[in-house]
Each structure stands twice: as C-alpha cells, then as structure tokens.
Amino acid sequence: MKSLSLKLGAALVLVAVIAVAIMAGLTNQYTKSEFQTYVSTNPSFSEAIGNTLAVYYLQNNNSWEDVGEIMTSFLAFTGDRLILADSSGTIVADTGGELVGVKVSQTSLFGPYYVELYRPRTVIGQFYYIAGHTGGTGGMGSGMGSGMGSGPGSGSIGGGGTVVVSNAEEDFLTQTNRWLWISGGLAVAVAIVIAIVLASQISRPLRALNTGARELASGNLSHRVKVSSADETGRLAESFNEMAEALEKSESSRKRLLADVAHELRTPLTVINGTVDAMLDGVLPTDEHQLGTIKEESVLLTRLIADLRDLSLAEAGQLKLGKSTIHLGTLACRKLEQFRSLAEARGITLRCHDPGTLPAISGDWVRLEQVLSNLLSNALRHTPDSGTVEVHLGEGELNGQPAVSVSISDTGEGIAPEDLKHIFDRFYRVEDSRSRDDGGAGLGLAIVKQMVTAHDGRVSVQSTPGKGTTFTVTLPV
C-alpha cells in the first residue's frame, strides 16, 4: 500500500471491523444461549405457541393437516426444533423432518406441553420445543417444563440435562451485559495492538528523518535516511536524501569555488607583485616589456573578475538583457569569420552552414556573441592543426515551441563520458593539469550555460573520445 492516508483509513476500518466482529460474535453466541434458556422456561412463550396451534386447529376444521407449514415460524433461533403430536400421541409435524407418523411412546420425548381448546381441559394435541438441537431423538427432551401455563419449572434441554431457572429475565440481562463487557474489552485490546503497530510504522521513519535533519544541521552532509516504504513517508525520505545530496554537492562546489577563485586571482597578482618588486629592487629594468607584462596580467585579472560577476548575476537571475531581433545565422557566421586568421595560422578549416531561411529570435546581441565566442574559442583550442571546425544552423523545437539551433563541432580529442556531466561546472577543467593559457579559467562553458538559460534556451553537448565534440545551443523563435 503506497499511500499513508490509505494505510490510516484501512487501519481504522480494520479496527472497527474487528471490534464489531468480536462484539457481535461473542454477544451473539452467549445471547443466543441465554435467550434459548429464557424462552425455554418462560410460560408466556409456550402459551403463545399453544394458543396459536389451537386457533389453527379450529380454523382448519379440527384438523392438523398442513400444520407443518407454519411450524418454523414459531422457532426462536435457527437450529431449534418443534414437534407436534395429536391427541392420540402420533406425531403429525416435525420441523426436523424425521418423526412424522411415529408414536411419541416410541421416542425419548417427554414432558410435553398440551394444546387445549376449552376449560375444563380438552386436549387436542401436545408439542415439544427443543432449543438448539436438530439431530436425532436420543436423549431428546422438552425445553418447556411440564404442564401448560404452569410457569417456569424444570425440563430437559438439548440432551436430557435438567436446568432450574429462576428470575430468567434478570439472569438473561446479567449474562448479556457480562459478555458485552468481555467482548468490548477484547475489541479494545485488539485496537490497542493495531494502534501500537500502526504508530510504530508511522513514527519510525519520522524519527529517522528527525535524526537525519539533526545530522545535516551539525554539518554531516553525507548522512542519508533509509527508505523502507513507497508511501508518503517513503517519498519524503527520498526527497530528504535528494536534498542532502544537493546540499553536499553545493557545499563541495562552494569549497571548490573558493579554492579556484583564490587560485585564479593569486596567479596574476603574484606575477604583478613579483614584477613590481623586481623592478623596485633593480633586478628587472623598468621598461616597456616589464610594464607590458604587468598590463597583460591586469587585463587577465579584470576579465576574470568580469566573468565571475556575469556568472553570479546570471545564476541569480539578475543579468540584464538588451534584447532585439537577431538572425542567429548571421551572428554565428560573422563570429566564425573573426577566428579565421587564427585558424588559418594552424591550418584549421572553418565552415559555416546557414540555410539563410531561419526565423529571427529575440535576444541580447552582445551576450549571444559572448556565447558563440566562448564555444568557438573552445573548439579551436581543442582542435589539432589541420583539423576542422564547423557551424551548422537549423530549425528545431524547444518545449514544444519552434526554435532555432546552432551547433559548433570540432575534430578534437573529445570528452570522456565521466567528464560530460561536469563540463558546465564553474572552474571545471577536463584535465586539472592543463594550464590557464591552454584551458582558460574554467568559466567559459559555465557562462555559456547561464547566458543561454537567461534567453530561455538550452545548451547540450555530445562527444566521442578521439573524434570530436559538438555543442548545440537552441533558442526559442
């Protein structure tokens, strides 16, 4: 059962059903027994049967014919038995269907009630009421006592045993109340057991979640809660584990970000400080070459700070875009031409495939130019001499809406599958040993993703190690 509400509902229904079943079963069993004793010793009950049979006899022209058809209506409970004999002692009706036509003297029946018509007594028949016994006649006796209208007395019940009944109504109520209390107590006991089991099933995962929350609060972000069910508490545990995993990744990313930022800032600052100190100490001359070195490092430092600022604004959703109507094919091919001289110097072939019929998009020209610049420079950096870099433009779909896509492919070394899922992370380099000059600061692709997301677009990557990589940017029309 996968729903906690269904579990609670089923448990409550189960408790109610068990309680009702126990109370009904026990109460019915003992009420039936006590009531049979009550009716068997109550003269008014036997008088009612005798009077009804006498009326039937008169209305049927002083005959017992077909009397068996109404006999079952006199029975108090299923399993009781009523036997009727005429004035000669021959049995004319038996609800058990066994003794019709047999003489009473040939059976073990005794202590009958007589059916009278007038007073002084005129006996027209005799009947025997057996409570709770339908099989055979061995040891059978009357459950009514002896003598019609004589009140409670002694008689055999169901097997010839004798019972003495005094104040039957009070005894009946006493026994009924007693078994009501017993059955109610058993029902309460069962309900308590079910409640304990149910409470344990509900509280156990909640206690585990509470422990997990305390572990996270204390800084143990690696703690996970065991998922043991598929209901709401199980899904809550799964969500908790997902949250803990996200927090752990976020904390790891934060620590790595701080370390990477410190490293990236320290490198140009070290060069600048070292060059200035050497110049002040007279180790290096104060000339244009040394000043140019300081200028290059300061430009690099400025660009790194600007990239970090753009990235943080984009992640916070606060990057301002100056949107206008843009033909992505024109922008992509123009940007590719800016890299042609660099590519020709290394023998790299550049191609741009633009059908020229693509619909326009709404975007920020400067930011999209930054995206394409990062992807093209990244492709050229990883493409060997005499390789190829191609740009393909085409139409597509994004979230069910028309879109335009631009793909930038290279014939470089490719990216390993385990690195693909981290390729857009900040400061991530496929090879940690790669220098900043070869691999950059590791912010370019992170900026690409955030810029494209800011345009409600999507960026994806496909790569085959040893054959090349393709980055695809898809933007809504």
QUISUL-V617277 format. One record per residue. N is the residue number from 1. SS is DSSP state (helix for helix, strand for strand, loop for the rest). PSI is psi in whole degrees, 0 to 359 (* if undefined). Layout:
n:N ss:SS psi:PSI
n:N ss:SS psi:PSI
//
This chain:
n:1 ss:loop psi:122
n:2 ss:loop psi:359
n:3 ss:loop psi:129
n:4 ss:helix psi:323
n:5 ss:helix psi:323
n:6 ss:helix psi:322
n:7 ss:helix psi:314
n:8 ss:helix psi:314
n:9 ss:helix psi:316
n:10 ss:helix psi:322
n:11 ss:helix psi:317
n:12 ss:helix psi:318
n:13 ss:helix psi:319
n:14 ss:helix psi:317
n:15 ss:helix psi:314
n:16 ss:helix psi:316
n:17 ss:helix psi:316
n:18 ss:helix psi:316
n:19 ss:helix psi:313
n:20 ss:helix psi:318
n:21 ss:helix psi:316
n:22 ss:helix psi:311
n:23 ss:helix psi:318
n:24 ss:helix psi:316
n:25 ss:helix psi:307
n:26 ss:helix psi:316
n:27 ss:helix psi:318
n:28 ss:helix psi:319
n:29 ss:helix psi:310
n:30 ss:helix psi:333
n:31 ss:helix psi:320
n:32 ss:helix psi:315
n:33 ss:helix psi:313
n:34 ss:helix psi:323
n:35 ss:helix psi:325
n:36 ss:helix psi:319
n:37 ss:helix psi:321
n:38 ss:helix psi:310
n:39 ss:helix psi:333
n:40 ss:helix psi:339
n:41 ss:loop psi:9
n:42 ss:loop psi:114
n:43 ss:helix psi:330
n:44 ss:helix psi:328
n:45 ss:helix psi:314
n:46 ss:helix psi:324
n:47 ss:helix psi:321
n:48 ss:helix psi:319
n:49 ss:helix psi:313
n:50 ss:helix psi:315
n:51 ss:helix psi:319
n:52 ss:helix psi:318
n:53 ss:helix psi:321
n:54 ss:helix psi:316
n:55 ss:helix psi:318
n:56 ss:helix psi:319
n:57 ss:helix psi:315
n:58 ss:helix psi:315
n:59 ss:helix psi:340
n:60 ss:loop psi:27
n:61 ss:loop psi:51
n:62 ss:loop psi:45
n:63 ss:loop psi:147
n:64 ss:loop psi:15
n:65 ss:loop psi:135
n:66 ss:loop psi:18
n:67 ss:loop psi:336
n:68 ss:helix psi:337
n:69 ss:helix psi:336
n:70 ss:helix psi:357
n:71 ss:helix psi:320
n:72 ss:helix psi:339
n:73 ss:helix psi:344
n:74 ss:helix psi:348
n:75 ss:loop psi:134
n:76 ss:loop psi:323
n:77 ss:loop psi:154
n:78 ss:loop psi:131
n:79 ss:loop psi:341
n:80 ss:loop psi:164
n:81 ss:strand psi:138
n:82 ss:strand psi:128
n:83 ss:strand psi:134
n:84 ss:strand psi:130
n:85 ss:strand psi:151
n:86 ss:strand psi:186
n:87 ss:loop psi:341
n:88 ss:loop psi:357
n:89 ss:loop psi:11
n:90 ss:strand psi:130
n:91 ss:strand psi:122
n:92 ss:strand psi:345
n:93 ss:strand psi:140
n:94 ss:strand psi:115
n:95 ss:loop psi:342
n:96 ss:loop psi:347
n:97 ss:loop psi:26
n:98 ss:loop psi:325
n:99 ss:loop psi:9
n:100 ss:loop psi:129
n:101 ss:loop psi:353
n:102 ss:loop psi:145
n:103 ss:strand psi:141
n:104 ss:helix psi:327
n:105 ss:helix psi:340
n:106 ss:helix psi:1
n:107 ss:loop psi:179
n:108 ss:loop psi:13
n:109 ss:loop psi:141
n:110 ss:loop psi:165
n:111 ss:loop psi:55
n:112 ss:loop psi:167
n:113 ss:strand psi:138
n:114 ss:strand psi:142
n:115 ss:strand psi:117
n:116 ss:strand psi:153
n:117 ss:loop psi:312
n:118 ss:loop psi:171
n:119 ss:loop psi:136
n:120 ss:loop psi:161
n:121 ss:loop psi:128
n:122 ss:loop psi:104
n:123 ss:strand psi:124
n:124 ss:strand psi:351
n:125 ss:strand psi:176
n:126 ss:strand psi:143
n:127 ss:strand psi:157
n:128 ss:strand psi:124
n:129 ss:strand psi:118
n:130 ss:strand psi:119
n:131 ss:loop psi:125
n:132 ss:loop psi:31
n:133 ss:loop psi:123
n:134 ss:loop psi:354
n:135 ss:loop psi:127
n:136 ss:loop psi:177
n:137 ss:loop psi:2
n:138 ss:loop psi:126
n:139 ss:loop psi:14
n:140 ss:loop psi:141
n:141 ss:loop psi:172
n:142 ss:loop psi:141
n:143 ss:loop psi:17
n:144 ss:loop psi:351
n:145 ss:loop psi:196
n:146 ss:loop psi:135
n:147 ss:loop psi:122
n:148 ss:loop psi:136
n:149 ss:loop psi:16
n:150 ss:loop psi:359
n:151 ss:loop psi:182
n:152 ss:loop psi:141
n:153 ss:loop psi:205
n:154 ss:strand psi:144
n:155 ss:strand psi:166
n:156 ss:strand psi:142
n:157 ss:strand psi:118
n:158 ss:loop psi:346
n:159 ss:loop psi:16
n:160 ss:loop psi:356
n:161 ss:strand psi:154
n:162 ss:strand psi:136
n:163 ss:strand psi:139
n:164 ss:strand psi:124
n:165 ss:loop psi:127
n:166 ss:loop psi:136
n:167 ss:loop psi:60
n:168 ss:helix psi:320
n:169 ss:helix psi:315
n:170 ss:helix psi:319
n:171 ss:helix psi:321
n:172 ss:helix psi:313
n:173 ss:helix psi:321
n:174 ss:helix psi:312
n:175 ss:helix psi:321
n:176 ss:helix psi:312
n:177 ss:helix psi:322
n:178 ss:helix psi:313
n:179 ss:helix psi:336
n:180 ss:helix psi:316
n:181 ss:helix psi:318
n:182 ss:helix psi:311
n:183 ss:helix psi:322
n:184 ss:helix psi:320
n:185 ss:helix psi:318
n:186 ss:helix psi:319
n:187 ss:helix psi:319
n:188 ss:helix psi:319
n:189 ss:helix psi:315
n:190 ss:helix psi:319
n:191 ss:helix psi:321
n:192 ss:helix psi:317
n:193 ss:helix psi:314
n:194 ss:helix psi:320
n:195 ss:helix psi:320
n:196 ss:helix psi:315
n:197 ss:helix psi:314
n:198 ss:helix psi:315
n:199 ss:helix psi:323
n:200 ss:helix psi:318
n:201 ss:helix psi:326
n:202 ss:helix psi:317
n:203 ss:helix psi:332
n:204 ss:helix psi:308
n:205 ss:helix psi:330
n:206 ss:helix psi:321
n:207 ss:helix psi:322
n:208 ss:helix psi:319
n:209 ss:helix psi:321
n:210 ss:helix psi:317
n:211 ss:helix psi:318
n:212 ss:helix psi:319
n:213 ss:helix psi:321
n:214 ss:helix psi:322
n:215 ss:helix psi:317
n:216 ss:helix psi:319
n:217 ss:helix psi:329
n:218 ss:loop psi:357
n:219 ss:loop psi:358
n:220 ss:loop psi:82
n:221 ss:loop psi:354
n:222 ss:loop psi:356
n:223 ss:loop psi:137
n:224 ss:loop psi:149
n:225 ss:loop psi:136
n:226 ss:loop psi:128
n:227 ss:loop psi:117
n:228 ss:loop psi:1
n:229 ss:loop psi:168
n:230 ss:loop psi:14
n:231 ss:loop psi:198
n:232 ss:helix psi:320
n:233 ss:helix psi:324
n:234 ss:helix psi:317
n:235 ss:helix psi:326
n:236 ss:helix psi:320
n:237 ss:helix psi:319
n:238 ss:helix psi:317
n:239 ss:helix psi:321
n:240 ss:helix psi:315
n:241 ss:helix psi:321
n:242 ss:helix psi:319
n:243 ss:helix psi:317
n:244 ss:helix psi:320
n:245 ss:helix psi:319
n:246 ss:helix psi:319
n:247 ss:helix psi:320
n:248 ss:helix psi:316
n:249 ss:helix psi:320
n:250 ss:helix psi:317
n:251 ss:helix psi:320
n:252 ss:helix psi:319
n:253 ss:helix psi:321
n:254 ss:helix psi:315
n:255 ss:helix psi:319
n:256 ss:helix psi:321
n:257 ss:helix psi:314
n:258 ss:helix psi:318
n:259 ss:helix psi:319
n:260 ss:helix psi:318
n:261 ss:helix psi:315
n:262 ss:helix psi:319
n:263 ss:helix psi:313
n:264 ss:helix psi:324
n:265 ss:helix psi:328
n:266 ss:helix psi:325
n:267 ss:helix psi:306
n:268 ss:helix psi:325
n:269 ss:helix psi:324
n:270 ss:helix psi:318
n:271 ss:helix psi:314
n:272 ss:helix psi:310
n:273 ss:helix psi:319
n:274 ss:helix psi:318
n:275 ss:helix psi:316
n:276 ss:helix psi:316
n:277 ss:helix psi:319
n:278 ss:helix psi:323
n:279 ss:helix psi:318
n:280 ss:helix psi:326
n:281 ss:loop psi:356
n:282 ss:loop psi:7
n:283 ss:loop psi:320
n:284 ss:loop psi:146
n:285 ss:loop psi:151
n:286 ss:loop psi:89
n:287 ss:loop psi:182
n:288 ss:helix psi:327
n:289 ss:helix psi:314
n:290 ss:helix psi:321
n:291 ss:helix psi:326
n:292 ss:helix psi:322
n:293 ss:helix psi:316
n:294 ss:helix psi:321
n:295 ss:helix psi:317
n:296 ss:helix psi:316
n:297 ss:helix psi:326
n:298 ss:helix psi:325
n:299 ss:helix psi:317
n:300 ss:helix psi:318
n:301 ss:helix psi:319
n:302 ss:helix psi:318
n:303 ss:helix psi:320
n:304 ss:helix psi:317
n:305 ss:helix psi:321
n:306 ss:helix psi:319
n:307 ss:helix psi:317
n:308 ss:helix psi:321
n:309 ss:helix psi:314
n:310 ss:helix psi:319
n:311 ss:helix psi:316
n:312 ss:helix psi:322
n:313 ss:helix psi:319
n:314 ss:helix psi:318
n:315 ss:helix psi:329
n:316 ss:loop psi:357
n:317 ss:loop psi:22
n:318 ss:loop psi:11
n:319 ss:loop psi:123
n:320 ss:loop psi:131
n:321 ss:loop psi:130
n:322 ss:loop psi:84
n:323 ss:strand psi:146
n:324 ss:strand psi:175
n:325 ss:strand psi:126
n:326 ss:strand psi:138
n:327 ss:loop psi:108
n:328 ss:helix psi:326
n:329 ss:helix psi:317
n:330 ss:helix psi:315
n:331 ss:helix psi:315
n:332 ss:helix psi:314
n:333 ss:helix psi:323
n:334 ss:helix psi:318
n:335 ss:helix psi:324
n:336 ss:helix psi:322
n:337 ss:helix psi:331
n:338 ss:helix psi:339
n:339 ss:loop psi:2
n:340 ss:helix psi:317
n:341 ss:helix psi:318
n:342 ss:helix psi:321
n:343 ss:helix psi:318
n:344 ss:helix psi:329
n:345 ss:helix psi:336
n:346 ss:loop psi:4
n:347 ss:loop psi:22
n:348 ss:loop psi:132
n:349 ss:strand psi:132
n:350 ss:strand psi:135
n:351 ss:strand psi:141
n:352 ss:strand psi:122
n:353 ss:strand psi:99
n:354 ss:loop psi:116
n:355 ss:loop psi:341
n:356 ss:loop psi:3
n:357 ss:loop psi:15
n:358 ss:loop psi:144
n:359 ss:loop psi:158
n:360 ss:loop psi:161
n:361 ss:strand psi:167
n:362 ss:strand psi:118
n:363 ss:strand psi:175
n:364 ss:strand psi:114
n:365 ss:helix psi:314
n:366 ss:helix psi:315
n:367 ss:helix psi:319
n:368 ss:helix psi:326
n:369 ss:helix psi:322
n:370 ss:helix psi:320
n:371 ss:helix psi:310
n:372 ss:helix psi:324
n:373 ss:helix psi:316
n:374 ss:helix psi:317
n:375 ss:helix psi:320
n:376 ss:helix psi:318
n:377 ss:helix psi:324
n:378 ss:helix psi:320
n:379 ss:helix psi:316
n:380 ss:helix psi:323
n:381 ss:helix psi:326
n:382 ss:helix psi:4
n:383 ss:loop psi:129
n:384 ss:loop psi:166
n:385 ss:loop psi:143
n:386 ss:loop psi:14
n:387 ss:loop psi:193
n:388 ss:strand psi:138
n:389 ss:strand psi:126
n:390 ss:strand psi:146
n:391 ss:strand psi:123
n:392 ss:strand psi:132
n:393 ss:strand psi:146
n:394 ss:strand psi:175
n:395 ss:strand psi:155
n:396 ss:strand psi:201
n:397 ss:strand psi:148
n:398 ss:strand psi:112
n:399 ss:loop psi:39
n:400 ss:loop psi:4
n:401 ss:strand psi:153
n:402 ss:strand psi:144
n:403 ss:strand psi:167
n:404 ss:strand psi:138
n:405 ss:strand psi:149
n:406 ss:strand psi:126
n:407 ss:strand psi:134
n:408 ss:strand psi:115
n:409 ss:strand psi:146
n:410 ss:strand psi:171
n:411 ss:loop psi:41
n:412 ss:loop psi:201
n:413 ss:loop psi:349
n:414 ss:loop psi:178
n:415 ss:loop psi:135
n:416 ss:loop psi:147
n:417 ss:helix psi:323
n:418 ss:helix psi:343
n:419 ss:helix psi:342
n:420 ss:helix psi:321
n:421 ss:loop psi:347
n:422 ss:loop psi:2
n:423 ss:loop psi:334
n:424 ss:loop psi:9
n:425 ss:loop psi:151
n:426 ss:loop psi:138
n:427 ss:loop psi:19
n:428 ss:loop psi:130
n:429 ss:loop psi:138
n:430 ss:loop psi:322
n:431 ss:loop psi:114
n:432 ss:loop psi:336
n:433 ss:loop psi:351
n:434 ss:loop psi:137
n:435 ss:loop psi:167
n:436 ss:helix psi:328
n:437 ss:helix psi:327
n:438 ss:helix psi:322
n:439 ss:helix psi:2
n:440 ss:loop psi:189
n:441 ss:loop psi:353
n:442 ss:loop psi:21
n:443 ss:loop psi:345
n:444 ss:helix psi:309
n:445 ss:helix psi:328
n:446 ss:helix psi:320
n:447 ss:helix psi:320
n:448 ss:helix psi:311
n:449 ss:helix psi:315
n:450 ss:helix psi:324
n:451 ss:helix psi:318
n:452 ss:helix psi:319
n:453 ss:helix psi:322
n:454 ss:helix psi:337
n:455 ss:loop psi:14
n:456 ss:loop psi:29
n:457 ss:loop psi:192
n:458 ss:strand psi:141
n:459 ss:strand psi:136
n:460 ss:strand psi:166
n:461 ss:strand psi:141
n:462 ss:strand psi:137
n:463 ss:strand psi:144
n:464 ss:strand psi:114
n:465 ss:loop psi:129
n:466 ss:loop psi:350
n:467 ss:loop psi:331
n:468 ss:strand psi:179
n:469 ss:strand psi:147
n:470 ss:strand psi:123
n:471 ss:strand psi:132
n:472 ss:strand psi:126
n:473 ss:strand psi:127
n:474 ss:strand psi:126
n:475 ss:strand psi:141
n:476 ss:strand psi:145
n:477 ss:loop psi:*
//
